[in-house]
Amino acid sequence: MLKINPNTATWQQLAQLPGIGPQKANDIVLYRKQMAKSEAVIVFKTPDDLTNITGIGPKTVDGIRSFLVFE
C-alpha cells in the first residue's frame, strides 16, 4: 500500500487503511473540511492528530501509523 496523506486523501483512499473503513474515512474528510479554513491549512500534522476523530483511538492510530505520510 502506498503512503497516504490524511490531509489530501479521498475518503476512498482513507477507507483502505486497516481499521478505518468507509464511515471513519468519511468522518476524517468531514473533520478536515470543518477545521480547514482554506486548502492551505494542514489539519493533521502527526498520526496522533487523527484521535480527534470520534471512533479513532490510539490503538487504531498505531495500526495505521506506517501507512501515513505528512508533508
PDB file of N, CA, C and O in Angstrom:
ATOM      1  N   MET A   1       0.846  -1.185   0.000  1.00  0.00           N
ATOM      2  CA  MET A   1       0.000   0.000   0.000  1.00  0.00           C
ATOM      3  C   MET A   1       0.886   1.240   0.000  1.00  0.00           C
ATOM      4  O   MET A   1       1.891   1.306   0.708  1.00  0.00           O
ATOM      5  N   LEU A   2       0.498   2.203  -0.794  1.00  0.00           N
ATOM      6  CA  LEU A   2       1.224   3.467  -0.839  1.00  0.00           C
ATOM      7  C   LEU A   2       0.966   4.254   0.446  1.00  0.00           C
ATOM      8  O   LEU A   2      -0.020   4.016   1.142  1.00  0.00           O
ATOM      9  N   LYS A   3       1.842   5.169   0.742  1.00  0.00           N
ATOM     10  CA  LYS A   3       1.655   6.048   1.892  1.00  0.00           C
ATOM     11  C   LYS A   3       0.530   7.026   1.576  1.00  0.00           C
ATOM     12  O   LYS A   3       0.418   7.518   0.453  1.00  0.00           O
ATOM     13  N   ILE A   4      -0.293   7.301   2.569  1.00  0.00           N
ATOM     14  CA  ILE A   4      -1.449   8.174   2.402  1.00  0.00           C
ATOM     15  C   ILE A   4      -1.298   9.394   3.289  1.00  0.00           C
ATOM     16  O   ILE A   4      -0.959   9.284   4.467  1.00  0.00           O
ATOM     17  N   ASN A   5      -1.554  10.561   2.708  1.00  0.00           N
ATOM     18  CA  ASN A   5      -1.549  11.812   3.464  1.00  0.00           C
ATOM     19  C   ASN A   5      -2.995  12.097   3.866  1.00  0.00           C
ATOM     20  O   ASN A   5      -3.825  12.360   2.996  1.00  0.00           O
ATOM     21  N   PRO A   6      -3.318  12.053   5.162  1.00  0.00           N
ATOM     22  CA  PRO A   6      -4.706  12.276   5.574  1.00  0.00           C
ATOM     23  C   PRO A   6      -5.204  13.698   5.327  1.00  0.00           C
ATOM     24  O   PRO A   6      -6.402  13.959   5.431  1.00  0.00           O
ATOM     25  N   ASN A   7      -4.307  14.607   5.005  1.00  0.00           N
ATOM     26  CA  ASN A   7      -4.706  15.983   4.702  1.00  0.00           C
ATOM     27  C   ASN A   7      -5.193  16.150   3.270  1.00  0.00           C
ATOM     28  O   ASN A   7      -5.862  17.134   2.955  1.00  0.00           O
ATOM     29  N   THR A   8      -4.866  15.200   2.404  1.00  0.00           N
ATOM     30  CA  THR A   8      -5.225  15.328   0.991  1.00  0.00           C
ATOM     31  C   THR A   8      -5.938  14.102   0.427  1.00  0.00           C
ATOM     32  O   THR A   8      -6.495  14.168  -0.669  1.00  0.00           O
ATOM     33  N   ALA A   9      -5.933  13.000   1.144  1.00  0.00           N
ATOM     34  CA  ALA A   9      -6.503  11.750   0.637  1.00  0.00           C
ATOM     35  C   ALA A   9      -8.023  11.828   0.526  1.00  0.00           C
ATOM     36  O   ALA A   9      -8.684  12.524   1.297  1.00  0.00           O
ATOM     37  N   THR A  10      -8.555  11.105  -0.441  1.00  0.00           N
ATOM     38  CA  THR A  10     -10.009  10.970  -0.579  1.00  0.00           C
ATOM     39  C   THR A  10     -10.507   9.995   0.475  1.00  0.00           C
ATOM     40  O   THR A  10      -9.719   9.268   1.081  1.00  0.00           O
ATOM     41  N   TRP A  11     -11.809   9.981   0.691  1.00  0.00           N
ATOM     42  CA  TRP A  11     -12.335   9.028   1.667  1.00  0.00           C
ATOM     43  C   TRP A  11     -12.124   7.593   1.177  1.00  0.00           C
ATOM     44  O   TRP A  11     -11.965   6.675   1.981  1.00  0.00           O
ATOM     45  N   GLN A  12     -12.123   7.407  -0.139  1.00  0.00           N
ATOM     46  CA  GLN A  12     -11.903   6.066  -0.680  1.00  0.00           C
ATOM     47  C   GLN A  12     -10.490   5.568  -0.349  1.00  0.00           C
ATOM     48  O   GLN A  12     -10.298   4.397  -0.021  1.00  0.00           O
ATOM     49  N   GLN A  13      -9.512   6.463  -0.439  1.00  0.00           N
ATOM     50  CA  GLN A  13      -8.136   6.092  -0.094  1.00  0.00           C
ATOM     51  C   GLN A  13      -8.015   5.816   1.402  1.00  0.00           C
ATOM     52  O   GLN A  13      -7.393   4.836   1.812  1.00  0.00           O
ATOM     53  N   LEU A  14      -8.607   6.678   2.203  1.00  0.00           N
ATOM     54  CA  LEU A  14      -8.549   6.506   3.659  1.00  0.00           C
ATOM     55  C   LEU A  14      -9.242   5.216   4.097  1.00  0.00           C
ATOM     56  O   LEU A  14      -8.799   4.566   5.045  1.00  0.00           O
ATOM     57  N   ALA A  15     -10.313   4.846   3.423  1.00  0.00           N
ATOM     58  CA  ALA A  15     -11.078   3.645   3.781  1.00  0.00           C
ATOM     59  C   ALA A  15     -10.264   2.369   3.605  1.00  0.00           C
ATOM     60  O   ALA A  15     -10.606   1.336   4.180  1.00  0.00           O
ATOM     61  N   GLN A  16      -9.196   2.427   2.822  1.00  0.00           N
ATOM     62  CA  GLN A  16      -8.351   1.252   2.605  1.00  0.00           C
ATOM     63  C   GLN A  16      -7.413   0.981   3.783  1.00  0.00           C
ATOM     64  O   GLN A  16      -6.829  -0.099   3.880  1.00  0.00           O
ATOM     65  N   LEU A  17      -7.272   1.952   4.668  1.00  0.00           N
ATOM     66  CA  LEU A  17      -6.381   1.778   5.815  1.00  0.00           C
ATOM     67  C   LEU A  17      -6.981   0.767   6.786  1.00  0.00           C
ATOM     68  O   LEU A  17      -8.193   0.759   7.001  1.00  0.00           O
ATOM     69  N   PRO A  18      -6.136  -0.091   7.378  1.00  0.00           N
ATOM     70  CA  PRO A  18      -6.636  -1.100   8.315  1.00  0.00           C
ATOM     71  C   PRO A  18      -7.353  -0.455   9.507  1.00  0.00           C
ATOM     72  O   PRO A  18      -6.814   0.433  10.168  1.00  0.00           O
ATOM     73  N   GLY A  19      -8.576  -0.920   9.763  1.00  0.00           N
ATOM     74  CA  GLY A  19      -9.323  -0.431  10.910  1.00  0.00           C
ATOM     75  C   GLY A  19     -10.066   0.874  10.681  1.00  0.00           C
ATOM     76  O   GLY A  19     -10.690   1.393  11.606  1.00  0.00           O
ATOM     77  N   ILE A  20     -10.014   1.415   9.476  1.00  0.00           N
ATOM     78  CA  ILE A  20     -10.690   2.686   9.212  1.00  0.00           C
ATOM     79  C   ILE A  20     -12.057   2.450   8.566  1.00  0.00           C
ATOM     80  O   ILE A  20     -13.081   2.770   9.170  1.00  0.00           O
ATOM     81  N   GLY A  21     -12.092   1.907   7.372  1.00  0.00           N
ATOM     82  CA  GLY A  21     -13.372   1.648   6.712  1.00  0.00           C
ATOM     83  C   GLY A  21     -14.044   2.912   6.214  1.00  0.00           C
ATOM     84  O   GLY A  21     -13.564   4.017   6.465  1.00  0.00           O
ATOM     85  N   PRO A  22     -15.169   2.749   5.500  1.00  0.00           N
ATOM     86  CA  PRO A  22     -15.836   3.879   4.853  1.00  0.00           C
ATOM     87  C   PRO A  22     -16.352   4.949   5.831  1.00  0.00           C
ATOM     88  O   PRO A  22     -16.197   6.140   5.563  1.00  0.00           O
ATOM     89  N   GLN A  23     -16.949   4.556   6.939  1.00  0.00           N
ATOM     90  CA  GLN A  23     -17.544   5.550   7.841  1.00  0.00           C
ATOM     91  C   GLN A  23     -16.484   6.426   8.509  1.00  0.00           C
ATOM     92  O   GLN A  23     -16.615   7.650   8.530  1.00  0.00           O
ATOM     93  N   LYS A  24     -15.440   5.809   9.050  1.00  0.00           N
ATOM     94  CA  LYS A  24     -14.387   6.599   9.692  1.00  0.00           C
ATOM     95  C   LYS A  24     -13.638   7.433   8.658  1.00  0.00           C
ATOM     96  O   LYS A  24     -13.222   8.554   8.948  1.00  0.00           O
ATOM     97  N   ALA A  25     -13.465   6.895   7.460  1.00  0.00           N
ATOM     98  CA  ALA A  25     -12.809   7.652   6.388  1.00  0.00           C
ATOM     99  C   ALA A  25     -13.619   8.901   6.052  1.00  0.00           C
ATOM    100  O   ALA A  25     -13.062   9.985   5.881  1.00  0.00           O
ATOM    101  N   ASN A  26     -14.920   8.740   5.962  1.00  0.00           N
ATOM    102  CA  ASN A  26     -15.795   9.879   5.700  1.00  0.00           C
ATOM    103  C   ASN A  26     -15.719  10.886   6.851  1.00  0.00           C
ATOM    104  O   ASN A  26     -15.717  12.095   6.618  1.00  0.00           O
ATOM    105  N   ASP A  27     -15.657  10.394   8.084  1.00  0.00           N
ATOM    106  CA  ASP A  27     -15.539  11.274   9.249  1.00  0.00           C
ATOM    107  C   ASP A  27     -14.238  12.080   9.209  1.00  0.00           C
ATOM    108  O   ASP A  27     -14.215  13.249   9.592  1.00  0.00           O
ATOM    109  N   ILE A  28     -13.160  11.450   8.746  1.00  0.00           N
ATOM    110  CA  ILE A  28     -11.873  12.154   8.631  1.00  0.00           C
ATOM    111  C   ILE A  28     -11.986  13.297   7.634  1.00  0.00           C
ATOM    112  O   ILE A  28     -11.538  14.411   7.906  1.00  0.00           O
ATOM    113  N   VAL A  29     -12.586  13.021   6.477  1.00  0.00           N
ATOM    114  CA  VAL A  29     -12.728  14.039   5.436  1.00  0.00           C
ATOM    115  C   VAL A  29     -13.629  15.175   5.916  1.00  0.00           C
ATOM    116  O   VAL A  29     -13.326  16.345   5.681  1.00  0.00           O
ATOM    117  N   LEU A  30     -14.726  14.844   6.581  1.00  0.00           N
ATOM    118  CA  LEU A  30     -15.627  15.880   7.093  1.00  0.00           C
ATOM    119  C   LEU A  30     -14.947  16.741   8.145  1.00  0.00           C
ATOM    120  O   LEU A  30     -15.087  17.964   8.132  1.00  0.00           O
ATOM    121  N   TYR A  31     -14.213  16.114   9.053  1.00  0.00           N
ATOM    122  CA  TYR A  31     -13.479  16.846  10.087  1.00  0.00           C
ATOM    123  C   TYR A  31     -12.456  17.778   9.442  1.00  0.00           C
ATOM    124  O   TYR A  31     -12.317  18.938   9.830  1.00  0.00           O
ATOM    125  N   ARG A  32     -11.753  17.251   8.461  1.00  0.00           N
ATOM    126  CA  ARG A  32     -10.730  18.030   7.754  1.00  0.00           C
ATOM    127  C   ARG A  32     -11.354  19.274   7.106  1.00  0.00           C
ATOM    128  O   ARG A  32     -10.793  20.367   7.184  1.00  0.00           O
ATOM    129  N   LYS A  33     -12.510  19.099   6.472  1.00  0.00           N
ATOM    130  CA  LYS A  33     -13.192  20.225   5.826  1.00  0.00           C
ATOM    131  C   LYS A  33     -13.678  21.244   6.850  1.00  0.00           C
ATOM    132  O   LYS A  33     -13.616  22.447   6.600  1.00  0.00           O
ATOM    133  N   GLN A  34     -14.156  20.779   7.988  1.00  0.00           N
ATOM    134  CA  GLN A  34     -14.652  21.684   9.026  1.00  0.00           C
ATOM    135  C   GLN A  34     -13.516  22.480   9.657  1.00  0.00           C
ATOM    136  O   GLN A  34     -13.690  23.658   9.970  1.00  0.00           O
ATOM    137  N   MET A  35     -12.370  21.863   9.845  1.00  0.00           N
ATOM    138  CA  MET A  35     -11.257  22.503  10.545  1.00  0.00           C
ATOM    139  C   MET A  35     -10.421  23.408   9.639  1.00  0.00           C
ATOM    140  O   MET A  35      -9.832  24.380  10.112  1.00  0.00           O
ATOM    141  N   ALA A  36     -10.366  23.102   8.371  1.00  0.00           N
ATOM    142  CA  ALA A  36      -9.537  23.875   7.439  1.00  0.00           C
ATOM    143  C   ALA A  36     -10.326  25.070   6.910  1.00  0.00           C
ATOM    144  O   ALA A  36     -11.389  24.917   6.308  1.00  0.00           O
ATOM    145  N   LYS A  37      -9.793  26.233   7.143  1.00  0.00           N
ATOM    146  CA  LYS A  37     -10.439  27.444   6.631  1.00  0.00           C
ATOM    147  C   LYS A  37     -10.102  27.658   5.158  1.00  0.00           C
ATOM    148  O   LYS A  37     -10.825  28.345   4.438  1.00  0.00           O
ATOM    149  N   SER A  38      -8.994  27.060   4.722  1.00  0.00           N
ATOM    150  CA  SER A  38      -8.607  27.132   3.317  1.00  0.00           C
ATOM    151  C   SER A  38      -7.856  25.850   2.971  1.00  0.00           C
ATOM    152  O   SER A  38      -7.521  25.066   3.858  1.00  0.00           O
ATOM    153  N   GLU A  39      -7.599  25.640   1.714  1.00  0.00           N
ATOM    154  CA  GLU A  39      -6.891  24.441   1.259  1.00  0.00           C
ATOM    155  C   GLU A  39      -5.473  24.373   1.803  1.00  0.00           C
ATOM    156  O   GLU A  39      -4.893  23.291   1.891  1.00  0.00           O
ATOM    157  N   ALA A  40      -4.910  25.520   2.169  1.00  0.00           N
ATOM    158  CA  ALA A  40      -3.520  25.569   2.625  1.00  0.00           C
ATOM    159  C   ALA A  40      -3.355  25.137   4.079  1.00  0.00           C
ATOM    160  O   ALA A  40      -2.231  24.906   4.524  1.00  0.00           O
ATOM    161  N   VAL A  41      -4.444  25.026   4.820  1.00  0.00           N
ATOM    162  CA  VAL A  41      -4.362  24.654   6.233  1.00  0.00           C
ATOM    163  C   VAL A  41      -4.078  23.163   6.366  1.00  0.00           C
ATOM    164  O   VAL A  41      -4.730  22.335   5.728  1.00  0.00           O
ATOM    165  N   ILE A  42      -3.108  22.835   7.193  1.00  0.00           N
ATOM    166  CA  ILE A  42      -2.781  21.432   7.463  1.00  0.00           C
ATOM    167  C   ILE A  42      -3.463  21.058   8.771  1.00  0.00           C
ATOM    168  O   ILE A  42      -3.073  21.529   9.839  1.00  0.00           O
ATOM    169  N   VAL A  43      -4.473  20.219   8.685  1.00  0.00           N
ATOM    170  CA  VAL A  43      -5.256  19.832   9.855  1.00  0.00           C
ATOM    171  C   VAL A  43      -4.532  18.757  10.659  1.00  0.00           C
ATOM    172  O   VAL A  43      -4.471  18.819  11.887  1.00  0.00           O
ATOM    173  N   PHE A  44      -3.988  17.778   9.958  1.00  0.00           N
ATOM    174  CA  PHE A  44      -3.310  16.658  10.617  1.00  0.00           C
ATOM    175  C   PHE A  44      -1.807  16.816  10.436  1.00  0.00           C
ATOM    176  O   PHE A  44      -1.299  16.751   9.317  1.00  0.00           O
ATOM    177  N   LYS A  45      -1.100  17.022  11.540  1.00  0.00           N
ATOM    178  CA  LYS A  45       0.353  17.197  11.480  1.00  0.00           C
ATOM    179  C   LYS A  45       1.097  15.942  11.894  1.00  0.00           C
ATOM    180  O   LYS A  45       2.243  15.734  11.494  1.00  0.00           O
ATOM    181  N   THR A  46       0.444  15.095  12.703  1.00  0.00           N
ATOM    182  CA  THR A  46       1.027  13.832  13.141  1.00  0.00           C
ATOM    183  C   THR A  46      -0.074  12.770  13.127  1.00  0.00           C
ATOM    184  O   THR A  46      -1.257  13.112  13.110  1.00  0.00           O
ATOM    185  N   PRO A  47       0.293  11.505  13.135  1.00  0.00           N
ATOM    186  CA  PRO A  47      -0.732  10.459  13.191  1.00  0.00           C
ATOM    187  C   PRO A  47      -1.656  10.611  14.397  1.00  0.00           C
ATOM    188  O   PRO A  47      -2.850  10.324  14.303  1.00  0.00           O
ATOM    189  N   ASP A  48      -1.117  11.056  15.517  1.00  0.00           N
ATOM    190  CA  ASP A  48      -1.917  11.173  16.734  1.00  0.00           C
ATOM    191  C   ASP A  48      -3.031  12.206  16.614  1.00  0.00           C
ATOM    192  O   ASP A  48      -3.997  12.157  17.375  1.00  0.00           O
ATOM    193  N   ASP A  49      -2.916  13.134  15.679  1.00  0.00           N
ATOM    194  CA  ASP A  49      -3.982  14.120  15.461  1.00  0.00           C
ATOM    195  C   ASP A  49      -5.281  13.457  15.001  1.00  0.00           C
ATOM    196  O   ASP A  49      -6.358  14.035  15.145  1.00  0.00           O
ATOM    197  N   LEU A  50      -5.180  12.250  14.450  1.00  0.00           N
ATOM    198  CA  LEU A  50      -6.379  11.538  13.999  1.00  0.00           C
ATOM    199  C   LEU A  50      -7.255  11.090  15.159  1.00  0.00           C
ATOM    200  O   LEU A  50      -8.418  10.742  14.954  1.00  0.00           O
ATOM    201  N   THR A  51      -6.713  11.094  16.378  1.00  0.00           N
ATOM    202  CA  THR A  51      -7.533  10.715  17.533  1.00  0.00           C
ATOM    203  C   THR A  51      -8.584  11.779  17.837  1.00  0.00           C
ATOM    204  O   THR A  51      -9.446  11.561  18.689  1.00  0.00           O
ATOM    205  N   ASN A  52      -8.532  12.915  17.166  1.00  0.00           N
ATOM    206  CA  ASN A  52      -9.580  13.929  17.299  1.00  0.00           C
ATOM    207  C   ASN A  52     -10.879  13.494  16.628  1.00  0.00           C
ATOM    208  O   ASN A  52     -11.926  14.109  16.832  1.00  0.00           O
ATOM    209  N   ILE A  53     -10.809  12.441  15.832  1.00  0.00           N
ATOM    210  CA  ILE A  53     -11.985  11.911  15.148  1.00  0.00           C
ATOM    211  C   ILE A  53     -12.639  10.888  16.071  1.00  0.00           C
ATOM    212  O   ILE A  53     -11.977   9.974  16.562  1.00  0.00           O
ATOM    213  N   THR A  54     -13.934  11.045  16.305  1.00  0.00           N
ATOM    214  CA  THR A  54     -14.677  10.098  17.134  1.00  0.00           C
ATOM    215  C   THR A  54     -14.550   8.693  16.551  1.00  0.00           C
ATOM    216  O   THR A  54     -14.784   8.485  15.360  1.00  0.00           O
ATOM    217  N   GLY A  55     -14.179   7.741  17.388  1.00  0.00           N
ATOM    218  CA  GLY A  55     -14.053   6.351  16.952  1.00  0.00           C
ATOM    219  C   GLY A  55     -12.650   5.957  16.548  1.00  0.00           C
ATOM    220  O   GLY A  55     -12.398   4.785  16.268  1.00  0.00           O
ATOM    221  N   ILE A  56     -11.730   6.909  16.512  1.00  0.00           N
ATOM    222  CA  ILE A  56     -10.336   6.599  16.199  1.00  0.00           C
ATOM    223  C   ILE A  56      -9.512   6.869  17.455  1.00  0.00           C
ATOM    224  O   ILE A  56      -9.365   8.009  17.894  1.00  0.00           O
ATOM    225  N   GLY A  57      -8.987   5.799  18.011  1.00  0.00           N
ATOM    226  CA  GLY A  57      -8.198   5.911  19.227  1.00  0.00           C
ATOM    227  C   GLY A  57      -6.743   5.570  18.979  1.00  0.00           C
ATOM    228  O   GLY A  57      -6.345   5.297  17.846  1.00  0.00           O
ATOM    229  N   PRO A  58      -5.949   5.586  20.036  1.00  0.00           N
ATOM    230  CA  PRO A  58      -4.522   5.305  19.921  1.00  0.00           C
ATOM    231  C   PRO A  58      -4.216   3.940  19.291  1.00  0.00           C
ATOM    232  O   PRO A  58      -3.243   3.808  18.548  1.00  0.00           O
ATOM    233  N   LYS A  59      -5.024   2.942  19.579  1.00  0.00           N
ATOM    234  CA  LYS A  59      -4.783   1.598  19.021  1.00  0.00           C
ATOM    235  C   LYS A  59      -4.952   1.607  17.500  1.00  0.00           C
ATOM    236  O   LYS A  59      -4.154   1.009  16.779  1.00  0.00           O
ATOM    237  N   THR A  60      -5.984   2.280  17.024  1.00  0.00           N
ATOM    238  CA  THR A  60      -6.206   2.389  15.574  1.00  0.00           C
ATOM    239  C   THR A  60      -5.075   3.162  14.924  1.00  0.00           C
ATOM    240  O   THR A  60      -4.572   2.771  13.871  1.00  0.00           O
ATOM    241  N   VAL A  61      -4.672   4.265  15.554  1.00  0.00           N
ATOM    242  CA  VAL A  61      -3.577   5.082  15.008  1.00  0.00           C
ATOM    243  C   VAL A  61      -2.296   4.263  14.935  1.00  0.00           C
ATOM    244  O   VAL A  61      -1.569   4.346  13.945  1.00  0.00           O
ATOM    245  N   ASP A  62      -2.010   3.477  15.962  1.00  0.00           N
ATOM    246  CA  ASP A  62      -0.806   2.642  15.936  1.00  0.00           C
ATOM    247  C   ASP A  62      -0.844   1.643  14.782  1.00  0.00           C
ATOM    248  O   ASP A  62       0.195   1.307  14.215  1.00  0.00           O
ATOM    249  N   GLY A  63      -2.046   1.166  14.434  1.00  0.00           N
ATOM    250  CA  GLY A  63      -2.193   0.202  13.341  1.00  0.00           C
ATOM    251  C   GLY A  63      -2.011   0.806  11.958  1.00  0.00           C
ATOM    252  O   GLY A  63      -1.710   0.088  11.005  1.00  0.00           O
ATOM    253  N   ILE A  64      -2.190   2.122  11.835  1.00  0.00           N
ATOM    254  CA  ILE A  64      -2.086   2.754  10.510  1.00  0.00           C
ATOM    255  C   ILE A  64      -0.888   3.688  10.389  1.00  0.00           C
ATOM    256  O   ILE A  64      -0.609   4.207   9.308  1.00  0.00           O
ATOM    257  N   ARG A  65      -0.194   3.900  11.470  1.00  0.00           N
ATOM    258  CA  ARG A  65       0.927   4.859  11.509  1.00  0.00           C
ATOM    259  C   ARG A  65       1.912   4.657  10.346  1.00  0.00           C
ATOM    260  O   ARG A  65       2.357   5.631   9.737  1.00  0.00           O
ATOM    261  N   SER A  66       2.246   3.420  10.042  1.00  0.00           N
ATOM    262  CA  SER A  66       3.247   3.146   9.000  1.00  0.00           C
ATOM    263  C   SER A  66       2.715   3.414   7.584  1.00  0.00           C
ATOM    264  O   SER A  66       3.494   3.461   6.631  1.00  0.00           O
ATOM    265  N   PHE A  67       1.401   3.590   7.444  1.00  0.00           N
ATOM    266  CA  PHE A  67       0.806   3.853   6.137  1.00  0.00           C
ATOM    267  C   PHE A  67       0.607   5.343   5.859  1.00  0.00           C
ATOM    268  O   PHE A  67       0.165   5.725   4.775  1.00  0.00           O
ATOM    269  N   LEU A  68       0.936   6.182   6.848  1.00  0.00           N
ATOM    270  CA  LEU A  68       0.660   7.607   6.732  1.00  0.00           C
ATOM    271  C   LEU A  68       1.914   8.423   6.426  1.00  0.00           C
ATOM    272  O   LEU A  68       3.024   8.074   6.828  1.00  0.00           O
ATOM    273  N   VAL A  69       1.700   9.514   5.705  1.00  0.00           N
ATOM    274  CA  VAL A  69       2.774  10.458   5.412  1.00  0.00           C
ATOM    275  C   VAL A  69       2.202  11.862   5.616  1.00  0.00           C
ATOM    276  O   VAL A  69       1.035  12.122   5.320  1.00  0.00           O
ATOM    277  N   PHE A  70       3.045  12.754   6.125  1.00  0.00           N
ATOM    278  CA  PHE A  70       2.639  14.140   6.376  1.00  0.00           C
ATOM    279  C   PHE A  70       3.639  15.050   5.695  1.00  0.00           C
ATOM    280  O   PHE A  70       4.843  14.936   5.924  1.00  0.00           O
ATOM    281  N   GLU A  71       3.149  15.951   4.861  1.00  0.00           N
ATOM    282  CA  GLU A  71       4.036  16.835   4.109  1.00  0.00           C
ATOM    283  C   GLU A  71       3.833  18.265   4.535  1.00  0.00           C
ATOM    284  O   GLU A  71       4.492  19.164   4.013  1.00  0.00           O
TER     285      GLU A  71
END
